[in-house]
Amino acid sequence: MGIVELLLIAVGLSMDAFAVSICRGLGMKRLNMRTAAVLALFFGGFQGLMPLIGWALGSQFMWLIEPVDHWVAFVLLAFIGGKMLWEAFHEGDEGCDCEDTSEIDLCEFLVLAVATSIDALAAGISFAALSVDIVPTVALIGVITFALSFAGVAVGHFFGARYEKPASIVGGVVLILIGLKVLLEHLGLL
């Protein structure tokens, strides 16, 4: 597998993390570079770790992982998206009382990182079947995901600072739709 294919795979695997990062940035009242970096580290780390785990497990456990990966991603993303929608519609009339997402929430970051990297686990299994050199591959996936996630928070903040409530609604809907897309793709309906 050549560098061009690996770059395309890395970018493709990082798109869910990029979209979630945009959603996270939407809720920031002020851009917090530390939060963006921590979120990007979670996403980049998990996007690099999951293919490594998949590669290590190889195809011997594919029958166990593949049937449920889409359900796990869907449930986690739908839960986080639903939480964002709940908060957007249940804020006070005196302005935005919703949680400022510029704070670091390690538990939420962990859930989001796992949810957006489940497909990378399956990619790792295919890397084992293709005898891909795994160390540079997972490093490339991790670095690209980190960069796109960090940029995604800034992009989300740029739009979210101007449109707080609609941005939270859009962010929640996007997370739910990403989860639904993963589910429908794996069920063969999309």
Disulfide bonds with the S-S distance in Angstrom:
Cys96-Cys98 2.48
